[in-house]
Amino acid sequence: MSRSLKSLFSKKFGGEPDCIVRAPGRVNLIGEHTDYNDGFVFPIAIDRDIRIAARRRRDEEVHLHSVNFETDTVFPVDALEKDPQHPWADYPKGVMAELTKAGHTLSGWDAVIYGNVPLGAGLSSSAAFEVASAYTLSLINEIPFDSVQMALLCQRAENRFVGVQCGIMDQFISALGKKDHALLIDCRNLSYRYVPLDSGQVSVVVCNSGVQRGLVDSEYNTRRRQCEEGVQLLSEAIPGIKALRDVSLEDFETHQRLLPEIVRKRCRHVVAENQRVLDAVHALENGDVEKMGRLMDASHASLRDDFEVSRDELDLLVDLAHASEGVLGARLTGAGFGGCTVNLVQCDAVEAFVRQITEAYRKKTGLSLETYVCAIAPGVGELEG
């Protein structure tokens, strides 16, 4: 796509771009709704990405063209406002706003933008767009690019400008992903560790239910409040805790009676999920993909029953996955209420799995199923022209 994006840029703006940048989407193997509880997550960057061909302008105007939406927008560098006619442009605008707050002077720029990360599927097209924008702007404005700091800046852009109170995981993996490795992220102190995932043994297959994620913002915020309430109540018995990250499974079992039922269920998921992430890292480091699969299954059951963010189509996809040979584990991935499942499948079973689950899902729901056999990609970078 880099060559065709280059030609699209030339057709749109004349001449060649200064750079072509790609930033990947992601799928989280395990560790859902733990990030905003100061916990652990375990994502991979995938070979679906947002790409930007860009060139510095001599004035202070920004001219953006979206290939996917077949639309253009123009705005000045010093007047970054949300535009309901072009909501997709909020992501680079938010990044520009945060770079300006950080003391950087930005020039105008021309850009053609294309993405093949499915929208609304929970594979983090928004974070990929933010990270690609940050890397592009760092190149054309000669701003040093620190991957961790830029991930944090992109998170602030989504929190403050776009208005979504996301955690750090999505921007972090898009900026710091590594080929053929998953990334353990400690969302409290942002320490991280790369863990090899043997692509010759197992494949990661994402199944897009075709159900747009609904209720995410309101329900997401409700879950956050319930987790915070749990911490407040548990702190009466467990001094010094600041987040559910600080609560062990043993302490939770001892003191869960302090919590109202709904809050208890929410907290039980997060506390157990944090432990599952650490167990998953240990399993993969020891080559135990079967245990990794079992942990993914347990994660889905917890998200379904305790955190209550699944829905019938996602549960069906998990059930259908387990009816196929060679499937080691399956779970919803992302915030829930629609979107995708992630499946760990033995390599020699992938083709049959994709065929069987696609047909079975269509028969059960009447919906078309998109599947992505994911290569584990590196994080953000510049493409050769």
C-alpha atoms as a printed R data frame, in Angstrom:
    type eleno elety resid chain resno       x       y      z
1   ATOM     1    CA   MET     A     1   0.000   0.000  0.000
2   ATOM     2    CA   SER     A     2   2.953   2.379  0.521
3   ATOM     3    CA   ARG     A     3   3.450   2.786 -3.246
4   ATOM     4    CA   SER     A     4  -0.230   3.360 -3.943
5   ATOM     5    CA   LEU     A     5  -0.443   5.761 -0.993
6   ATOM     6    CA   LYS     A     6   2.497   7.618 -2.461
7   ATOM     7    CA   SER     A     7   0.750   7.877 -5.820
8   ATOM     8    CA   LEU     A     8  -2.476   8.981 -4.133
9   ATOM     9    CA   PHE     A     9  -0.547  11.699 -2.355
10  ATOM    10    CA   SER     A    10   1.032  12.830 -5.605
11  ATOM    11    CA   LYS     A    11  -2.373  12.924 -7.298
12  ATOM    12    CA   LYS     A    12  -3.915  14.861 -4.424
13  ATOM    13    CA   PHE     A    13  -1.155  17.316 -3.564
14  ATOM    14    CA   GLY     A    14   1.442  17.087 -6.336
15  ATOM    15    CA   GLY     A    15   5.000  15.979 -5.722
16  ATOM    16    CA   GLU     A    16   6.120  13.346 -3.250
17  ATOM    17    CA   PRO     A    17   5.481  13.008  0.490
18  ATOM    18    CA   ASP     A    18   8.298  13.649  2.944
19  ATOM    19    CA   CYS     A    19   7.474  10.401  4.735
20  ATOM    20    CA   ILE     A    20   5.103   7.445  4.845
21  ATOM    21    CA   VAL     A    21   4.350   6.142  8.324
22  ATOM    22    CA   ARG     A    22   2.488   3.064  9.570
23  ATOM    23    CA   ALA     A    23   1.212   2.295 13.067
24  ATOM    24    CA   PRO     A    24  -0.430  -1.034 13.880
25  ATOM    25    CA   GLY     A    25  -3.697  -1.954 15.471
26  ATOM    26    CA   ARG     A    26  -3.636  -4.458 18.271
27  ATOM    27    CA   VAL     A    27  -5.365  -7.429 19.791
28  ATOM    28    CA   ASN     A    28  -5.124  -8.131 23.486
29  ATOM    29    CA   LEU     A    29  -4.363 -11.775 24.210
30  ATOM    30    CA   ILE     A    30  -5.499 -11.492 27.828
31  ATOM    31    CA   GLY     A    31  -5.970  -8.785 30.454
32  ATOM    32    CA   GLU     A    32  -9.253  -6.979 29.820
33  ATOM    33    CA   HIS     A    33 -10.457  -3.998 31.888
34  ATOM    34    CA   THR     A    34  -7.316  -4.252 33.995
35  ATOM    35    CA   ASP     A    35  -5.524  -1.256 32.489
36  ATOM    36    CA   TYR     A    36  -7.513   1.474 34.229
37  ATOM    37    CA   ASN     A    37  -7.176  -0.498 37.470
38  ATOM    38    CA   ASP     A    38  -3.357  -0.108 37.404
39  ATOM    39    CA   GLY     A    39  -3.057  -3.749 36.352
40  ATOM    40    CA   PHE     A    40  -1.434  -5.877 33.684
41  ATOM    41    CA   VAL     A    41  -2.238  -6.357 30.004
42  ATOM    42    CA   PHE     A    42  -0.731  -8.621 27.356
43  ATOM    43    CA   PRO     A    43  -1.359  -7.391 23.785
44  ATOM    44    CA   ILE     A    44   0.256  -7.944 20.406
45  ATOM    45    CA   ALA     A    45   0.547  -5.496 17.528
46  ATOM    46    CA   ILE     A    46  -1.061  -6.905 14.375
47  ATOM    47    CA   ASP     A    47  -0.412  -6.570 10.673
48  ATOM    48    CA   ARG     A    48  -3.353  -4.234 10.146
49  ATOM    49    CA   ASP     A    49  -2.461  -0.595 10.417
50  ATOM    50    CA   ILE     A    50  -3.070   3.083  9.761
51  ATOM    51    CA   ARG     A    51  -0.795   4.644  7.155
52  ATOM    52    CA   ILE     A    52  -0.061   8.317  6.586
53  ATOM    53    CA   ALA     A    53   1.768   9.853  3.643
54  ATOM    54    CA   ALA     A    54   2.656  13.403  4.655
55  ATOM    55    CA   ARG     A    55   4.604  16.488  3.645
56  ATOM    56    CA   ARG     A    56   5.431  19.655  5.529
57  ATOM    57    CA   ARG     A    57   3.771  22.822  4.257
58  ATOM    58    CA   ARG     A    58   5.303  26.277  4.210
59  ATOM    59    CA   ASP     A    59   2.227  27.834  5.821
60  ATOM    60    CA   GLU     A    60   0.241  26.963  8.937
61  ATOM    61    CA   GLU     A    61  -2.628  25.114  7.316
62  ATOM    62    CA   VAL     A    62  -3.341  21.399  7.623
63  ATOM    63    CA   HIS     A    63  -4.841  19.588  4.620
64  ATOM    64    CA   LEU     A    64  -5.922  16.010  5.329
65  ATOM    65    CA   HIS     A    65  -7.493  13.504  2.956
66  ATOM    66    CA   SER     A    66  -9.038  10.269  4.242
67  ATOM    67    CA   VAL     A    67  -9.041   7.470  1.699
68  ATOM    68    CA   ASN     A    68 -11.457   5.396  3.782
69  ATOM    69    CA   PHE     A    69 -14.025   8.162  4.227
70  ATOM    70    CA   GLU     A    70 -13.346   9.740  0.813
71  ATOM    71    CA   THR     A    71 -13.329  13.192  2.324
72  ATOM    72    CA   ASP     A    72 -11.046  16.151  2.983
73  ATOM    73    CA   THR     A    73 -10.663  18.629  5.800
74  ATOM    74    CA   VAL     A    74  -8.636  21.821  6.130
75  ATOM    75    CA   PHE     A    75  -7.882  23.695  9.348
76  ATOM    76    CA   PRO     A    76  -5.202  26.018 10.747
77  ATOM    77    CA   VAL     A    77  -2.524  24.721 13.095
78  ATOM    78    CA   ASP     A    78  -3.519  27.195 15.806
79  ATOM    79    CA   ALA     A    79  -7.296  26.564 15.726
80  ATOM    80    CA   LEU     A    80  -7.797  22.938 16.660
81  ATOM    81    CA   GLU     A    81 -11.498  22.403 17.174
82  ATOM    82    CA   LYS     A    82 -13.712  19.343 16.920
83  ATOM    83    CA   ASP     A    83 -15.639  19.158 13.665
84  ATOM    84    CA   PRO     A    84 -18.762  16.955 13.674
85  ATOM    85    CA   GLN     A    85 -18.550  16.804  9.883
86  ATOM    86    CA   HIS     A    86 -15.106  15.175 10.090
87  ATOM    87    CA   PRO     A    87 -14.872  13.307 13.419
88  ATOM    88    CA   TRP     A    88 -12.005  11.158 12.095
89  ATOM    89    CA   ALA     A    89  -9.799  14.262 12.116
90  ATOM    90    CA   ASP     A    90 -10.178  14.577 15.901
91  ATOM    91    CA   TYR     A    91  -7.355  12.052 16.352
92  ATOM    92    CA   PRO     A    92  -4.561  13.971 14.616
93  ATOM    93    CA   LYS     A    93  -5.984  17.229 15.991
94  ATOM    94    CA   GLY     A    94  -5.792  15.839 19.505
95  ATOM    95    CA   VAL     A    95  -2.182  14.794 18.967
96  ATOM    96    CA   MET     A    96  -1.339  18.234 17.582
97  ATOM    97    CA   ALA     A    97  -2.978  19.882 20.594
98  ATOM    98    CA   GLU     A    98  -0.900  17.800 23.018
99  ATOM    99    CA   LEU     A    99   2.334  18.400 21.114
100 ATOM   100    CA   THR     A   100   1.625  22.137 21.251
101 ATOM   101    CA   LYS     A   101   0.964  21.941 24.995
102 ATOM   102    CA   ALA     A   102   4.295  20.156 25.347
103 ATOM   103    CA   GLY     A   103   6.007  23.208 23.865
104 ATOM   104    CA   HIS     A   104   6.548  22.101 20.271
105 ATOM   105    CA   THR     A   105   5.964  24.434 17.323
106 ATOM   106    CA   LEU     A   106   4.153  22.694 14.482
107 ATOM   107    CA   SER     A   107   4.112  23.567 10.810
108 ATOM   108    CA   GLY     A   108   1.220  22.989  8.470
109 ATOM   109    CA   TRP     A   109   1.140  19.654  6.658
110 ATOM   110    CA   ASP     A   110  -0.523  17.766  3.856
111 ATOM   111    CA   ALA     A   111  -1.477  14.135  4.368
112 ATOM   112    CA   VAL     A   112  -3.260  11.211  2.783
113 ATOM   113    CA   ILE     A   113  -4.491   8.689  5.343
114 ATOM   114    CA   TYR     A   114  -5.501   5.065  4.832
115 ATOM   115    CA   GLY     A   115  -6.287   2.303  7.284
116 ATOM   116    CA   ASN     A   116  -7.221  -1.368  7.152
117 ATOM   117    CA   VAL     A   117  -7.892  -1.744 10.889
118 ATOM   118    CA   PRO     A   118 -11.651  -2.414 11.034
119 ATOM   119    CA   LEU     A   119 -13.558   0.447 12.641
120 ATOM   120    CA   GLY     A   120 -15.617  -0.313 15.735
121 ATOM   121    CA   ALA     A   121 -14.220  -3.823 16.046
122 ATOM   122    CA   GLY     A   122 -12.107  -3.276 19.144
123 ATOM   123    CA   LEU     A   123  -8.764  -3.589 17.351
124 ATOM   124    CA   SER     A   124  -7.811  -0.038 18.247
125 ATOM   125    CA   SER     A   125  -7.896   1.875 14.999
126 ATOM   126    CA   SER     A   126  -8.081   5.106 17.022
127 ATOM   127    CA   ALA     A   127  -4.826   4.511 18.900
128 ATOM   128    CA   ALA     A   128  -3.100   3.439 15.689
129 ATOM   129    CA   PHE     A   129  -4.227   6.698 14.058
130 ATOM   130    CA   GLU     A   130  -2.981   8.738 17.019
131 ATOM   131    CA   VAL     A   131   0.407   7.007 17.129
132 ATOM   132    CA   ALA     A   132   0.829   7.272 13.353
133 ATOM   133    CA   SER     A   133  -0.029  10.976 13.587
134 ATOM   134    CA   ALA     A   134   2.460  11.526 16.418
135 ATOM   135    CA   TYR     A   135   5.252   9.777 14.541
136 ATOM   136    CA   THR     A   136   4.454  11.682 11.334
137 ATOM   137    CA   LEU     A   137   4.455  15.016 13.137
138 ATOM   138    CA   SER     A   138   7.714  14.159 14.880
139 ATOM   139    CA   LEU     A   139   9.345  13.499 11.513
140 ATOM   140    CA   ILE     A   140   8.142  16.572  9.644
141 ATOM   141    CA   ASN     A   141   8.755  18.890 12.626
142 ATOM   142    CA   GLU     A   142  12.030  17.246 13.730
143 ATOM   143    CA   ILE     A   143  10.690  16.401 17.191
144 ATOM   144    CA   PRO     A   144  12.546  13.618 19.047
145 ATOM   145    CA   PHE     A   145  10.326  10.539 19.298
146 ATOM   146    CA   ASP     A   146  10.408   8.781 22.649
147 ATOM   147    CA   SER     A   147   8.087   5.793 22.258
148 ATOM   148    CA   VAL     A   148   6.808   5.700 25.839
149 ATOM   149    CA   GLN     A   149   6.311   9.458 26.092
150 ATOM   150    CA   MET     A   150   4.571   9.600 22.718
151 ATOM   151    CA   ALA     A   151   2.247   6.767 23.751
152 ATOM   152    CA   LEU     A   152   1.313   8.771 26.846
153 ATOM   153    CA   LEU     A   153   0.823  11.880 24.730
154 ATOM   154    CA   CYS     A   154  -1.489   9.978 22.400
155 ATOM   155    CA   GLN     A   155  -3.465   8.678 25.359
156 ATOM   156    CA   ARG     A   156  -3.903  12.245 26.579
157 ATOM   157    CA   ALA     A   157  -5.079  13.233 23.104
158 ATOM   158    CA   GLU     A   158  -7.825  10.615 23.238
159 ATOM   159    CA   ASN     A   159  -8.769  11.450 26.827
160 ATOM   160    CA   ARG     A   160  -8.791  15.225 26.475
161 ATOM   161    CA   PHE     A   161  -9.592  16.041 22.853
162 ATOM   162    CA   VAL     A   162 -11.517  13.025 21.575
163 ATOM   163    CA   GLY     A   163 -13.174  12.550 24.974
164 ATOM   164    CA   VAL     A   164 -12.698   8.801 25.474
165 ATOM   165    CA   GLN     A   165 -11.259   7.849 28.856
166 ATOM   166    CA   CYS     A   166  -9.118   4.978 27.576
167 ATOM   167    CA   GLY     A   167  -6.218   3.357 29.388
168 ATOM   168    CA   ILE     A   168  -2.664   3.294 28.079
169 ATOM   169    CA   MET     A   169  -2.557  -0.175 26.499
170 ATOM   170    CA   ASP     A   170  -3.649   0.636 22.949
171 ATOM   171    CA   GLN     A   171  -1.275   3.512 22.318
172 ATOM   172    CA   PHE     A   172   1.548   1.700 24.119
173 ATOM   173    CA   ILE     A   173   1.458  -1.458 22.007
174 ATOM   174    CA   SER     A   174   1.071   0.527 18.782
175 ATOM   175    CA   ALA     A   175   4.189   2.509 19.650
176 ATOM   176    CA   LEU     A   176   6.295  -0.294 21.168
177 ATOM   177    CA   GLY     A   177   5.154  -3.518 19.495
178 ATOM   178    CA   LYS     A   178   7.779  -6.055 18.435
179 ATOM   179    CA   LYS     A   179   7.579  -8.631 15.659
180 ATOM   180    CA   ASP     A   180   6.694 -12.146 16.898
181 ATOM   181    CA   HIS     A   181   6.426 -10.971 20.517
182 ATOM   182    CA   ALA     A   182   3.597 -10.188 22.881
183 ATOM   183    CA   LEU     A   183   4.102  -7.304 25.283
184 ATOM   184    CA   LEU     A   184   3.450  -7.496 29.014
185 ATOM   185    CA   ILE     A   185   2.641  -3.974 30.196
186 ATOM   186    CA   ASP     A   186   2.424  -2.881 33.811
187 ATOM   187    CA   CYS     A   187  -0.139  -0.097 33.528
188 ATOM   188    CA   ARG     A   188   0.907   1.453 36.849
189 ATOM   189    CA   ASN     A   189   4.576   2.144 36.216
190 ATOM   190    CA   LEU     A   190   4.700   1.483 32.432
191 ATOM   191    CA   SER     A   191   7.437  -1.097 32.745
192 ATOM   192    CA   TYR     A   192   7.157  -3.717 30.028
193 ATOM   193    CA   ARG     A   193   8.560  -7.034 28.913
194 ATOM   194    CA   TYR     A   194   8.621  -8.719 25.506
195 ATOM   195    CA   VAL     A   195   7.535 -12.350 25.470
196 ATOM   196    CA   PRO     A   196   8.148 -14.490 22.353
197 ATOM   197    CA   LEU     A   197   5.129 -16.143 20.774
198 ATOM   198    CA   ASP     A   198   6.111 -19.050 18.532
199 ATOM   199    CA   SER     A   199   4.330 -18.333 15.251
200 ATOM   200    CA   GLY     A   200   5.432 -21.711 13.937
201 ATOM   201    CA   GLN     A   201   3.413 -23.487 16.610
202 ATOM   202    CA   VAL     A   202   0.272 -21.398 17.050
203 ATOM   203    CA   SER     A   203  -1.537 -18.644 15.208
204 ATOM   204    CA   VAL     A   204  -3.608 -15.783 16.544
205 ATOM   205    CA   VAL     A   205  -6.904 -15.588 14.678
206 ATOM   206    CA   VAL     A   206  -9.296 -12.692 15.228
207 ATOM   207    CA   CYS     A   207 -12.986 -13.135 14.464
208 ATOM   208    CA   ASN     A   208 -14.988  -9.944 13.896
209 ATOM   209    CA   SER     A   209 -18.575 -10.577 14.965
210 ATOM   210    CA   GLY     A   210 -19.806  -7.799 12.703
211 ATOM   211    CA   VAL     A   211 -21.628  -6.321 15.691
212 ATOM   212    CA   GLN     A   212 -20.588  -2.726 16.248
213 ATOM   213    CA   ARG     A   213 -19.677  -2.133 19.843
214 ATOM   214    CA   GLY     A   214 -22.628  -0.432 21.519
215 ATOM   215    CA   LEU     A   215 -22.985   1.032 25.015
216 ATOM   216    CA   VAL     A   216 -19.225   1.084 25.357
217 ATOM   217    CA   ASP     A   217 -18.809   4.633 26.641
218 ATOM   218    CA   SER     A   218 -21.590   4.610 29.246
219 ATOM   219    CA   GLU     A   219 -21.022   1.033 30.385
220 ATOM   220    CA   TYR     A   220 -17.245   1.468 30.382
221 ATOM   221    CA   ASN     A   221 -17.557   4.468 32.673
222 ATOM   222    CA   THR     A   222 -19.977   2.556 34.903
223 ATOM   223    CA   ARG     A   223 -17.502  -0.305 35.238
224 ATOM   224    CA   ARG     A   224 -14.754   2.133 36.174
225 ATOM   225    CA   ARG     A   225 -16.902   3.638 38.906
226 ATOM   226    CA   GLN     A   226 -17.783   0.201 40.251
227 ATOM   227    CA   CYS     A   227 -14.111  -0.768 40.418
228 ATOM   228    CA   GLU     A   228 -13.275   2.482 42.200
229 ATOM   229    CA   GLU     A   229 -16.105   1.855 44.683
230 ATOM   230    CA   GLY     A   230 -14.675  -1.601 45.333
231 ATOM   231    CA   VAL     A   231 -11.246  -0.161 46.116
232 ATOM   232    CA   GLN     A   232 -12.758   2.359 48.515
233 ATOM   233    CA   LEU     A   233 -14.696  -0.330 50.383
234 ATOM   234    CA   LEU     A   234 -11.853  -2.858 50.440
235 ATOM   235    CA   SER     A   235  -9.432  -0.223 51.736
236 ATOM   236    CA   GLU     A   236 -11.257  -0.368 55.070
237 ATOM   237    CA   ALA     A   237  -9.879  -3.888 55.532
238 ATOM   238    CA   ILE     A   238  -6.744  -3.739 53.356
239 ATOM   239    CA   PRO     A   239  -4.888  -0.505 54.235
240 ATOM   240    CA   GLY     A   240  -2.773   1.175 51.592
241 ATOM   241    CA   ILE     A   241  -4.429  -0.145 48.454
242 ATOM   242    CA   LYS     A   242  -4.762   2.396 45.660
243 ATOM   243    CA   ALA     A   243  -6.293   0.225 42.937
244 ATOM   244    CA   LEU     A   244  -7.550  -3.313 42.410
245 ATOM   245    CA   ARG     A   245  -4.035  -4.106 41.246
246 ATOM   246    CA   ASP     A   246  -3.049  -4.057 44.927
247 ATOM   247    CA   VAL     A   247  -5.588  -6.705 45.936
248 ATOM   248    CA   SER     A   248  -4.445 -10.339 45.890
249 ATOM   249    CA   LEU     A   249  -6.831 -13.180 45.162
250 ATOM   250    CA   GLU     A   250  -6.432 -14.352 48.759
251 ATOM   251    CA   ASP     A   251  -7.247 -10.925 50.197
252 ATOM   252    CA   PHE     A   252 -10.216 -10.588 47.892
253 ATOM   253    CA   GLU     A   253 -11.652 -13.938 48.983
254 ATOM   254    CA   THR     A   254 -11.217 -12.932 52.618
255 ATOM   255    CA   HIS     A   255 -12.833  -9.513 52.352
256 ATOM   256    CA   GLN     A   256 -15.277  -9.728 49.440
257 ATOM   257    CA   ARG     A   257 -18.208  -9.734 51.885
258 ATOM   258    CA   LEU     A   258 -17.618  -5.980 52.279
259 ATOM   259    CA   LEU     A   259 -18.802  -5.407 48.707
260 ATOM   260    CA   PRO     A   260 -22.301  -5.174 47.256
261 ATOM   261    CA   GLU     A   261 -22.948  -8.079 44.889
262 ATOM   262    CA   ILE     A   262 -22.531  -6.171 41.621
263 ATOM   263    CA   VAL     A   263 -19.332  -4.466 42.811
264 ATOM   264    CA   ARG     A   264 -18.029  -7.800 44.112
265 ATOM   265    CA   LYS     A   265 -18.479  -9.381 40.680
266 ATOM   266    CA   ARG     A   266 -16.698  -6.527 38.914
267 ATOM   267    CA   CYS     A   267 -13.781  -6.600 41.328
268 ATOM   268    CA   ARG     A   268 -13.502 -10.386 41.238
269 ATOM   269    CA   HIS     A   269 -12.969 -10.235 37.490
270 ATOM   270    CA   VAL     A   270 -10.212  -7.620 37.686
271 ATOM   271    CA   VAL     A   271  -8.343  -9.252 40.566
272 ATOM   272    CA   ALA     A   272  -8.459 -12.674 38.905
273 ATOM   273    CA   GLU     A   273  -7.670 -11.272 35.465
274 ATOM   274    CA   ASN     A   274  -4.488  -9.640 36.700
275 ATOM   275    CA   GLN     A   275  -3.309 -12.999 37.981
276 ATOM   276    CA   ARG     A   276  -4.300 -14.680 34.707
277 ATOM   277    CA   VAL     A   277  -2.106 -12.230 32.786
278 ATOM   278    CA   LEU     A   278   0.928 -13.064 34.901
279 ATOM   279    CA   ASP     A   279   0.162 -16.771 34.578
280 ATOM   280    CA   ALA     A   280  -0.159 -16.368 30.797
281 ATOM   281    CA   VAL     A   281   3.264 -14.721 30.565
282 ATOM   282    CA   HIS     A   282   4.775 -17.573 32.550
283 ATOM   283    CA   ALA     A   283   3.010 -20.132 30.340
284 ATOM   284    CA   LEU     A   284   4.308 -18.647 27.074
285 ATOM   285    CA   GLU     A   285   7.816 -18.191 28.435
286 ATOM   286    CA   ASN     A   286   7.745 -21.912 29.171
287 ATOM   287    CA   GLY     A   287   6.217 -22.821 25.803
288 ATOM   288    CA   ASP     A   288   2.985 -24.025 27.409
289 ATOM   289    CA   VAL     A   289   0.468 -22.876 24.813
290 ATOM   290    CA   GLU     A   290  -2.180 -25.260 26.159
291 ATOM   291    CA   LYS     A   291  -2.163 -23.467 29.515
292 ATOM   292    CA   MET     A   292  -2.264 -20.129 27.709
293 ATOM   293    CA   GLY     A   293  -5.425 -21.308 25.964
294 ATOM   294    CA   ARG     A   294  -7.064 -22.378 29.217
295 ATOM   295    CA   LEU     A   295  -6.353 -18.977 30.726
296 ATOM   296    CA   MET     A   296  -7.982 -17.280 27.731
297 ATOM   297    CA   ASP     A   297 -11.074 -19.444 28.234
298 ATOM   298    CA   ALA     A   298 -11.233 -18.510 31.905
299 ATOM   299    CA   SER     A   299 -10.872 -14.854 30.984
300 ATOM   300    CA   HIS     A   300 -13.868 -15.025 28.674
301 ATOM   301    CA   ALA     A   301 -16.028 -16.729 31.299
302 ATOM   302    CA   SER     A   302 -15.099 -14.000 33.780
303 ATOM   303    CA   LEU     A   303 -15.835 -11.205 31.300
304 ATOM   304    CA   ARG     A   304 -19.171 -12.834 30.509
305 ATOM   305    CA   ASP     A   305 -20.338 -13.682 34.028
306 ATOM   306    CA   ASP     A   306 -18.615 -11.263 36.406
307 ATOM   307    CA   PHE     A   307 -17.826  -8.176 34.336
308 ATOM   308    CA   GLU     A   308 -20.844  -8.687 32.061
309 ATOM   309    CA   VAL     A   309 -19.427  -7.110 28.914
310 ATOM   310    CA   SER     A   310 -19.994  -9.965 26.501
311 ATOM   311    CA   ARG     A   311 -23.047 -10.500 24.315
312 ATOM   312    CA   ASP     A   312 -24.696 -13.429 22.589
313 ATOM   313    CA   GLU     A   313 -22.717 -13.163 19.347
314 ATOM   314    CA   LEU     A   314 -19.370 -13.160 21.166
315 ATOM   315    CA   ASP     A   315 -20.375 -16.094 23.351
316 ATOM   316    CA   LEU     A   316 -21.485 -17.959 20.246
317 ATOM   317    CA   LEU     A   317 -18.122 -17.340 18.556
318 ATOM   318    CA   VAL     A   318 -16.302 -18.701 21.595
319 ATOM   319    CA   ASP     A   319 -18.540 -21.794 21.648
320 ATOM   320    CA   LEU     A   320 -18.077 -22.354 17.920
321 ATOM   321    CA   ALA     A   321 -14.313 -21.993 18.293
322 ATOM   322    CA   HIS     A   322 -14.209 -24.779 20.842
323 ATOM   323    CA   ALA     A   323 -16.166 -27.016 18.495
324 ATOM   324    CA   SER     A   324 -13.232 -26.831 16.057
325 ATOM   325    CA   GLU     A   325 -10.133 -29.003 16.209
326 ATOM   326    CA   GLY     A   326  -6.891 -27.332 17.174
327 ATOM   327    CA   VAL     A   327  -8.363 -24.386 19.076
328 ATOM   328    CA   LEU     A   328  -6.478 -23.908 22.338
329 ATOM   329    CA   GLY     A   329  -8.344 -20.894 23.694
330 ATOM   330    CA   ALA     A   330 -10.893 -18.243 22.746
331 ATOM   331    CA   ARG     A   331 -12.179 -15.064 24.356
332 ATOM   332    CA   LEU     A   332 -13.674 -11.701 23.582
333 ATOM   333    CA   THR     A   333 -11.058  -9.001 23.192
334 ATOM   334    CA   GLY     A   334 -11.437  -5.287 23.755
335 ATOM   335    CA   ALA     A   335 -14.017  -3.455 25.813
336 ATOM   336    CA   GLY     A   336 -16.827  -5.848 24.897
337 ATOM   337    CA   PHE     A   337 -20.470  -5.329 23.872
338 ATOM   338    CA   GLY     A   338 -19.555  -6.358 20.334
339 ATOM   339    CA   GLY     A   339 -16.407  -6.390 18.258
340 ATOM   340    CA   CYS     A   340 -14.054  -9.343 18.120
341 ATOM   341    CA   THR     A   341 -12.900 -12.563 19.676
342 ATOM   342    CA   VAL     A   342  -9.268 -13.661 19.753
343 ATOM   343    CA   ASN     A   343  -8.443 -17.313 19.217
344 ATOM   344    CA   LEU     A   344  -5.252 -19.265 19.787
345 ATOM   345    CA   VAL     A   345  -5.163 -21.961 17.101
346 ATOM   346    CA   GLN     A   346  -2.612 -24.611 16.211
347 ATOM   347    CA   CYS     A   347  -1.047 -23.616 12.900
348 ATOM   348    CA   ASP     A   348  -2.053 -26.755 11.010
349 ATOM   349    CA   ALA     A   349  -5.698 -26.241 12.038
350 ATOM   350    CA   VAL     A   350  -6.093 -22.603 11.033
351 ATOM   351    CA   GLU     A   351  -7.482 -23.109  7.540
352 ATOM   352    CA   ALA     A   352 -10.151 -25.561  8.691
353 ATOM   353    CA   PHE     A   353 -10.988 -23.381 11.704
354 ATOM   354    CA   VAL     A   354 -11.588 -20.296  9.579
355 ATOM   355    CA   ARG     A   355 -13.765 -22.218  7.142
356 ATOM   356    CA   GLN     A   356 -15.835 -23.966  9.813
357 ATOM   357    CA   ILE     A   357 -16.446 -21.002 12.099
358 ATOM   358    CA   THR     A   358 -17.343 -18.689  9.209
359 ATOM   359    CA   GLU     A   359 -19.993 -21.079  7.899
360 ATOM   360    CA   ALA     A   360 -21.348 -21.984 11.337
361 ATOM   361    CA   TYR     A   361 -21.641 -18.333 12.396
362 ATOM   362    CA   ARG     A   362 -23.501 -17.432  9.203
363 ATOM   363    CA   LYS     A   363 -25.944 -20.295  9.725
364 ATOM   364    CA   LYS     A   364 -26.594 -19.358 13.345
365 ATOM   365    CA   THR     A   365 -26.868 -15.584 12.969
366 ATOM   366    CA   GLY     A   366 -27.217 -14.710  9.301
367 ATOM   367    CA   LEU     A   367 -24.190 -12.451  9.758
368 ATOM   368    CA   SER     A   368 -21.000 -12.506  7.722
369 ATOM   369    CA   LEU     A   369 -17.899 -13.219  9.774
370 ATOM   370    CA   GLU     A   370 -14.609 -11.535  9.000
371 ATOM   371    CA   THR     A   371 -11.542 -13.422 10.178
372 ATOM   372    CA   TYR     A   372  -7.970 -12.170 10.362
373 ATOM   373    CA   VAL     A   373  -5.064 -14.551 10.726
374 ATOM   374    CA   CYS     A   374  -2.707 -12.125 12.403
375 ATOM   375    CA   ALA     A   375   1.003 -11.830 11.981
376 ATOM   376    CA   ILE     A   376   2.557 -10.176 15.029
377 ATOM   377    CA   ALA     A   377   3.857  -6.887 13.707
378 ATOM   378    CA   PRO     A   378   6.377  -4.307 14.918
379 ATOM   379    CA   GLY     A   379   5.254  -0.993 16.352
380 ATOM   380    CA   VAL     A   380   5.115   2.364 14.604
381 ATOM   381    CA   GLY     A   381   7.715   3.142 11.969
382 ATOM   382    CA   GLU     A   382   8.506   4.738  8.659
383 ATOM   383    CA   LEU     A   383   7.944   2.834  5.426
384 ATOM   384    CA   GLU     A   384  10.188   2.885  2.422
385 ATOM   385    CA   GLY     A   385   8.637   4.846 -0.414
